[in-house]
């Protein structure tokens, strides 16, 4: 998937060739010299962040890694990628975008920092949006794409949806296609151009897409600066007085570029399904990948599945403490799967089962069964008739001091629309003895950041009938989903509940333990659900 014409606005109103050449392209690097302490950053020519065809390491990536990627992953033709035939340059650009997206893992940095040079990004195999964009542009130029058909743009992304507008600093790549149109190559997008020369030639009108998905959101890219390995340009903004050289030497400007925070929950879900169904018939295993695609709407995040991209229903995800209701929905889907054999119903149930373990507090209080190999330790699978608790859920620190799930203090946030202040022991008392999950997509409560603005604030809307339920305000008292859920491989910056300070095998406050237990339980429960409900 990628952007549709309706989702990206005014892309062609900007002069991507550049308005004003800045003859002194020296900027603060935010990098200390080797051996020097942070705080003693040196200036740099911004063009040095791009490398050309003379760089042997980049050439090795092009000739070895990317050509193998074309043969093995894309089932394409490396000879066409290297050629100068019609449409081969466009094909080259999209293959390089796909390779960077697939092979350079997104690194969620909690603080702003200096850009990595492309050689560093290749070595680390990780980078944020800035680092991926610089590598992407370098690979394009080194592959033979004219440097004057490549721009690295620095500016803002403006996103509008459901009456909300937010602006985010960003860095991206523009590529002039063979037809002469400037095309957006978003460094966060993950594409899969599974095509050869003939398939590429059959692409419909929009040359910067491999597919599309309509979304009710408008996105505008507003460049402030652009550069390649030859020049740095300033972009004229109508009605604004601009002194580009003065702005460049302001060190505060270099530190403003913020990071996006894509989720990896889709990768976790897909891994759970593959492990749970490893002995299922081949057609069932093959069907798994049909439910997963790159990005929520071709922009944010790497892998997501259809149930995260579809119309939001908190019961599918066990959000907002709808525990009983969510299990009722799981059982409805499993019953339909058992009676009708529809895999859509099973995969929806499987997604929800995995989310139960990832999003709720069950595993925090469940009995953990130790195995000979501690990687296989698991909590007892949840049974509503006989929950496998090691201790009854309690959110009072005095009653559960070793468990560390305290709703009475300031460890977690609350939705201030529903919690008007007072003694928070009332929160713990209300939820005492119950499994809870984090609040999500509640009114006036969208988490900070671009991803949350889109996924939670725009694309996720709680149905009105649930918002009007008598006890919905109590669901606003619980921690936010981002503070307590365990659905990432690493601890997100917004997570509060767990840490990696104590690696003891049975430490419940250890994030790695929680991820291991929840993943193992999800795999076993999904496998059990499939075996018990499949048609003979």
N, C-alpha and C positions, 0 to 999 in steps of 0.2 A: 504494500500500500504506500501511497505518498499523498502529497497535497493535491486537492482538486482546485479547479479555478475558483470555486466559491470559498475555499478556506484560506487562500493566500490573496490578500488584497494589494493592489497598487504596486506590484513587484516591478512593473515596467515604467513607473513614473520616474525612477531614479536613473541617473546617467552612470551606469556601471563602468563605463570607460574612464570615469573620473572627471571631476570638475576643475580642480586646482591642483597642480603638481606642487608638492611641498619639497623644496630643494634641499632642506636640511632634515633628513628623516631620522634624526637621533631622538630616542625616547628613553625614559627610565626603564631598565630591564627588570627591576625587582629581584635581581640575582646578585648575591655576593660573589666576589671573585673567589677562586679556589683557595681554600685555606683561611679565608676571611670569615668573620662572624656575621650573622644576619644583622642588617642595619647599615651595612657599608656596601650598598648596591651600586653597581656601575652603570653607566649609560651604554647604549648599544644602537647600532643602525638596525632599525626594525626589519630590513630586508634580509638580515643575516638569519632570521628564523626560517627562511625558505632555502632549500638546497636544490641544485640543478642536476642535469644529466652527468656532470663530472663527479658526482658523489658515488663512490664505488659501492657503499653499503646500500644505498637506494637502488642502484642497478641490480644488486644481488637479490633484493626483495622482488623487483619487477621480473627478473629472469627466472628465479627459482620459486619463490613463494607464491607469487600471483599467477604465474603460468600453471603451477600445480593446482591452485585454487580453481582456475578455469577448467582444467581437464577433469578434476575429481569432483568438485562441488557443483560446478555449473554445467558440466558435460558440454562445454563449449570448445572453441577452436583457438588455441594460443596464436596460431599463424595469422588469423584475422585480427586479433588484438594487436599484434606487432605491425600489421600492414598499414599502408596509407590509402587504402581503398575507401570508396564512398561509405559513410556511416561508421567506419572503423574507429574514428576519433570519439564519436558519441558513445559507441560501445565501450571504448577504453575508459571513458570517464565514469560510466556507471559500474563497470567491473571494479575499478579502483575504489569507488564509494562502497561497494558491497564488501570488498576485502577488508577495508579499514573497519567497517561496522562489525564484521564477523570476527576479526582477529585482534583488534585492539580493544580490550575490555574497558568499559566505562569506569573511571575511578571517581568515586564520590569523595571529594575533599571537603573537609569541614571548614577550612579557612581558605581565603584567597591566597594565591601564591604566584610564583613566576611561571612563565611558559616553559615547556620542555622543548629542546631542539628535536627535530625529527629523528635523529640518530638515537636519542635517549628514549623516545617513545617506542621505537622499534625494539630496543633492548628490553625495556620494561614490559612491553606488550600491554600497557595500560596508559590511560590518559583521560583528562576531562575534555569538554567540548573544544576548548582552545587548542589543546595538544593534538587532538584528532583532526581538527581543521588544518593546522599547519602541516601535519604529515600528509593529509589528503592533497593539499595544494602542491606540496613538493613532489609527490608521486605523479601527479598530473603533468607537471612541467618536465620532470625527468623522463616520462614515458614518451615524450615527443610532442605533447600538446603545446602549442605556442604560448609562451609566457604572457602574451598580450590577450590571450583568451582565458586567463585565470585571474581572479581577484580574491584575496582574503579580505573580508569586510568586518569591521568592528562597529557596533552600534547597538540598537535596541530592537527587541521583538515586542510588538504590541498585540495583545490578544483580547478579544471581546467576545463574550457569550453570555446568554441569560441576563443581559443588562449590566454585566460587570466588565470592567476594563482594567488590565494590569500591564505594566511595562517591565521588561527584564533586559538587563545588559547581556550581550551575547557576541559570539564570533562565528562566522560561517564562510562558506566558499561559493563564489559565483563562477560559472563556466559558460563561455559563449559557444553554443552548439554550431554544428556545421551549417545550419540554416541561418546563422547570424543572430540567434536569440539568446539573451542571457538567461541562464538556467540556474536555479537554486540547488546546490548540493549541501544538504543539511548534515553536519557531522554527527548528529545524534541519531539520524535515521538509520535503520538497518534494512537493507533491501536484499532480495534474492533474485537477481536477474537470470533466472534459469532458462537461458536461451542461447542459440547459436546465431550465426549471421542472418539466416533466413527469418528466424523468429523475430529478431530485433527489427528487421526491415518492415515487419508487418504491424509494428506498434502504431496505434492511432495517434491523431493529431498532437497531443501533448508529448513532447520529446523528453520531458524531464520526469516521466512517470513510468512505473511498471505495473500500475494498477491504481485503483482509487476507492475511496470510501467517503460518502457525503457525511459531513458533520455540521452541526449547528454552531459553528464558531468561526470567527473572522480573525485572520492572522496577518499582520503587516510587519515587514522587515524594514527598519529605518537605519540606513548606514550613516556613520559619521566620518569614518576613514576607510580607505581601501589601499591595499598594497600588493605588489608582486615582487619578484626578485630584482626588478629594475627601478621601480618608482613607488613613492608614497603619495597618495592623493587625498585631498580633503573634499568632502561632499557639501555642497551648498544647500542649506535648508532655508526655504522661502521665509522671509520676514525675520530672520535671525542674523544679528551681527556676529561675525565669526573672525577670530584671529587664530588661525590654525597653529602657527608657530608658538604662540604664547600658551595655547592649550597643551601642546605636546610636552613642553618642559615642566608642566605642572605634575609633580610626581603623584598627586592624588588621583589623577586620571588613570594611571596605569593599574591602580589597585581596585578599580571599580568593577572590573569584569567578573560577573558572578557565575556560579556553577549551577547546572541543572542537576536533578537527583532522580534519575530513572529508577523504577522498581525492577527487581529481578524475580518478583513473585511468579511470573509466567514460567521462567526456567525451573523453579522449584516444582510447580504444578506438573509440568511436563515430565520432569525426572521421576516424580512420584508415580505417575501413570505408567511410565515405561517399566519401572521396577515392579509395580504391582501386577502388571499384566504380561510379564515376561514369558509366561507359559500359556497365555491365551492364544487362540487361533491367529494365524498371520494377518488375516483381514482386519481383525480387531486391533492388533498392534499397529498396523499401517494406518488405521483410522485416527490414531491419536494425533498425528501431526496436522490433520485437517482442522483441529480445533485451536491451533496456535498460529499466530502470525506476528510479523514484526511491527511493533509500536501500536499505541492506542489509536492514533489516527494518522499514522505515518510520520510521527514527529517525536513523541515523548516515549522513552523507554525502549528496551530491546525486545524481549519476548513477552507477549500477553496472550491470553486465550479469549475465546469468544464470550465467555461468561463474565469476564472483566470489561470487555468492550461493549457488551449489550446493554439494554436498558437496566438501570440499577434497581436491584431488589435486595434489601438488607438481609432477607431470609436466605438468599443463595450464599451469602458470605458470612453468615453468623455474626453480623454487625449489630450494634446498638442493643445488645442483650436479648435479642429475639432467639433464645436458645430452644425452647420447646417448639415454637412455631417453625423454626428452621429444620429441626428434626422431622417434624410432620411433613414438610416439603420434600426432604430427602426420601422419606418412606413412600410418598406419592410417586416420585420419579422411579424408584426402584420397583414398585408394584407395576407401573406401566412397562418398564423394561422387562420384567418377568413375564407379563402377559402378552406383550406385543413385540418384544425383541428389538425395540428402537434404541440404537446406541446413543442418540441425542439425550435421551432420558438418563441413561447410565452415566454418561460423562458429566451431565449437570449434577447428578447426585454425587459423583466422585469429587467434583470440584468443591462442593459444599462440605463433604466429609473432611477433605484436606484443610479447608478453611476453619472447620471446627477446632482442629488441633492447633492450627497456626494462630488463630485470632482470639480464642477464649482462654480463660484461666484454668481449664480442666487439668492440663498437664502440670500446672503449678502445684496442684494438691493431690495428684494421682499417685498410686503405688507404682514404683519403678521396679521392674524385674531385671535383675542382673544376669548377663549371659557370659559364657566363657570368654568371648571377645567383647570387650566393653563397647565397641562400635555398634554392637547389636542390642545393647540395652534398650528397653522399651517400656512405656507405661501400659498398664492394663487398658485394653480397648474399652471405650465408653459404652456402657449399657444403661439406658435410663431406668431400667428396673433394678439394677444392681451396680451403681457407679463404683468404679475401682479406686476409691479415695484412700490415700494413706492417712489423711486428716481431713476433716470436714472443712470446706472453704470458709475462711474467716479473714476479714480485712482489718482487724484490730491488731496493732503491733503488740499489745500486751498479751493477747491470747495466742498469737502465732509469731513470736519474736524471731524464730529461725527461718521463717519463710519469706519475710521481707516484702509483703504485699499490703502496704498501708494506705488506706483511703482516708485516714483521719487528718493527715498533715498536708504539706505543700509539695509532696513528691510529684503529684500529677496535677494536670490542669482540669478544669471543669468548664462546661458550657455556661457562661455567665448569663445567658438568656434564661436558663432554668434554675441555676443555683444563685440565690440572692444573698448568700453570705450566712454566717452563723457557725455553730459548732458542727464540724465535719464528721463527728462521731455518728451523726444522724445518717450520713451516707453509708458508713460501714454497717450500721445497724440494719438499714433497709436491705442491703445486699448480703447480709450474713447468711451463710449456709447455701448460697446460690452460686452457680457458675456465671461469670460475667464475661462480656467482650467489650471492646472499645467502641466509643461513639464515632460515627462517621457520617459525613454529608448532612449534619444537622444544621438548622438555620443559624446564621450569624456565627458560624464556628469553623469556617474553612481554614485549614492549616496553612501556614505561610509557605511561599515558594511557588514556582511556576507549575511544577507537576501537580501539586495539590490544587492550585487555582483551576487547572483544567480538569483533572480527574475527579476531584471531590467537589469543587465549587461549581463546575459547569456541567460535566457529563453525569454526575451522580445526584439524583433528586429523590428524596424519600417520598413515597406516595402520601397524599394528603390524609387518607384514612388512617395511616399509621401515626402521622403527626398529631392527629386529633384524639388518639387513644388516651384514656384517663391517666395512665401512668407514664406517658412519654417523657414528662419532665424529669422523672427519676433516671431515665436513660441518659439524660444530659449531665448527670452527676458523675458518671463513670469516666475513667481516663480516656484520652483520645486513642484511636486505633494505632497511630504511629508511636505512641508511648509504650504500648504493651505487646503488640503483635510480634510474632517471630516468623516472618515470611521472606527474609533476606538471608543470603549466605554470610554477610558480615553485619555488624551492629550499625544501623543507620544513626546519623547524628541526632535524630529526633527521638531515638529510643531511650527510655528511662529505666525500665524495670530491671533489666539484666546487664551484666558486665562480664568480662573475662579475667577478673582479678584472681579468682580461686578456681583452679582446674580440678579440684577433687571430683572424683567420679560421680558422686551423688549430690554435689552442690546444686541446689535448685536455682540459685541466683546466677549461675554460669550460663552465658548466652549459648556457647557451643553445645553444652549439655542439653539445653532446652531445644535447640535446633535439631540435634540428633534424635532426641526422644520423640519430638513432634513429627519429624519426617518418618521415623520408623513406624510410629503408630498409624500415620496416614496411609503408608504403603500396605500395612497388614490389614487395615480396615477396608480399604478400597478393594484389595484382593478378595477378602472375605465377602464383601457385598457382591462382587462379580460372580464368584463361585456359587453363592447361595441363590442368586436370582437369574442366572443365565438359563436360557432354554436348553433342555437336554439335546 
